[in-house]
Amino acid sequence: MNDANPKESVRALLAEIVDYAGLFPPSQLSMAESVNNYAAYKNSRFSWMLGRFVVPVSRLDEFAESAKDSFSKNSEVWKLSVLADEDIYETVQRIEDFNAKFPANAVADALEIKAVNSLEIENVAAHVPENLTAYFELPLDENLTDSIATLAIVKHRAKIRTGGITPEAFPSAEQITRFMRICLAANVPFK
């Protein structure tokens, strides 16, 4: 198998699997460096595996400024996954404003939201527009099953943090497996 031309089954499994989070630890690159890296990866032979550029909602304008030259060199629309602030109304408004300004260049079509329990999920989910794919980042605690059941009801997706800059930030294989099993049982998409 040629690395640049994998089997269709491999492409189906791994297409857009890697979101780019260069702004965050451990890389913690500047916006300009992150944008340049993402542009280079989009032009690489493995670009089919590249998912969204991850950016905090508070840095969307900075992203647009840094990416404007890259946009002109690439006809493909860049997809963004936006990390929500605590104010979901402001977050959604900023995303809508961004999408209106750059429809030919980039689209913020995924939203990542931290939630600690079912009540928080219910309160926030009611304000997420249908055109955004929402992933609720959940803690791996005693509320996990209830939180995922709530996500099934409100028809949103789950995610967990799988790393960081300290060993404690990495969940165990057992914790990840438990999360995946609960999501599968509840028919909740996850990442």
N, C-alpha and C positions, 0 to 999 in steps of 0.2 A: 504494500500500500504506500502510495506517495503521500508525504505529509501535507502537501498543498491540495491534494485531491482525495480526501478520505472517502470511504464508503458512504453511501447515502444514509445508512443507519446511524453512523457516527455523526454525520452532519445533523441529522434530526435530533439526536440526543444532546449534542453540544452547541447547537446554533445559539448565538447571543448569550452564552452561559456566563461570561465574565463581565460583570459591570466594572467600570474603571473608577476607582476611588483614590486617585493620586493626591487629593487634597488632605487626606486623613492619614493618621499614623498607620503603619510605621514610616511611610514615605514622607508625608506631610510637605508636599511640594507647593510651590507658589502656584497661583492660578495660571500664569503664563506657561510655566513648565508643564503643568498638568494638561493644558489645552494642546500644547505642542506634542506631548507624548500621545495623547488620544488621537490627534490627527495622523501621526506617524503609524499608530496601530491600525487605524482605519484604512491605511494604504498598504498594509502588510499582507502577506499571503495567508495569514491566519485571521484576517478581519472578520470572517464569517462567525468566529467565536466571540467577537467583541459585542458586549451589550451596551448599556447606557452609561453616560457620564454622570457620576453622582456629585451633586452640588447642594449645599444648603440654600434654602430659599433666600436667605439674607445676602447671598453672593451671586444671585442671578444676573444682576446688572454688570458686576465685575466679570462674570463669565462671558457675557455678550461682548463686552469691550475687548477682552483677550482673544475671543474666537473670531472676530469679524474678518481678519485676514484669512484664516483657515476656511471660513465659510465660502469665500470667493474662489478658493482653489478646489473645492469639493462640492459636487452637485448633489450629493446625498444629504438628506436631512439628518441632523444629529438628534438622537433621542436622549433625553435627560431623565434621571430619577432624582426628584427633589426631596430633600430632608425638610420636613415641616418644622416650623417654630411652634411654640405653645399655643399661639392664637391661630386656630384653623381657618377662621374667616379671612384674616390677613394673608395667610399662606395661599389659600385658594385664589384670592384676588391678585396677588403678585404673580402667580402662575398664569392666570388668565391674561393679565397685562403682557407678560413676557411672550406668551404664545401668539398674541395679536400683533406684536412688533416684529416677530421673526418667523413667520409661517413657512417661508421658503428655505430656511436655514436650520432651525432647531425646533423641537417640540418637547415640552415638559409633559410627558404622558404617564409618568409613574410618580407616586407619592409615597414616601416612607415616614411612618408616624410611630413614635414610641407610645406604648400603652401598658399600663400595669395591671388592669383588670377588665372584666366584662363591662362594667358600668362606663368606664372611660371609652372603651371601644364603641359602645352604643351611642354615647354623646357625640363623639367625633364623626363616626360613620355617617350619621344623618346629614352631615354638611360636606361630604365629599361628592363632587359631581361625577356623573356616570362616565364622563370622558377621561377620567383619571383612574389608573389601576393603582389601588391603595394596598400597601403592605404594612401591616401592623407589626412592629418589632416588640416581641414579648419576652419577658423574663422567664427563665427556666425554673419556675417555683411551683408552689402548691396550687396556684390559680391557672396553670397552663391548660388543663383540660377544659375548664369553664371558658377561658378566653378563646380557645379554638372553636368550641361549640358556638360561641357568640359570633365569631367570624363566619361560620357556616350559615348562620341565620341572616346576617347582614350582607352576605355575599362579597366579602373582601378576603384578602390573602394574608398569610402569616410569614414572619421571618424571625430569625434569631441572629444574634451577634455570634460570630464564630472565631473571633480573634481580637487582638489588640496589642498593646505594647508590654503587657505584663502576663505572666503565666496564668493568673487567675481569670483573665479575660477569655481564655480558651475553654469552651465546654468539653466535657468528656465525651467519648464515643457513645457511651450509654445515654447521656443527656440528648445528644443529637438524634440518636435512634429513637428515643422516646418521643421527641418532638415530631419526627417524621411519621411515626406510627399513628400518633394522635391525629395529625393532619390528614393522613390517608384514610383513617377510619371515618373522619368527619367530611371527607371529600373537599378539603380546603387546600387550594394551591399554596405552595410555599417556596421560599428560597432561603 
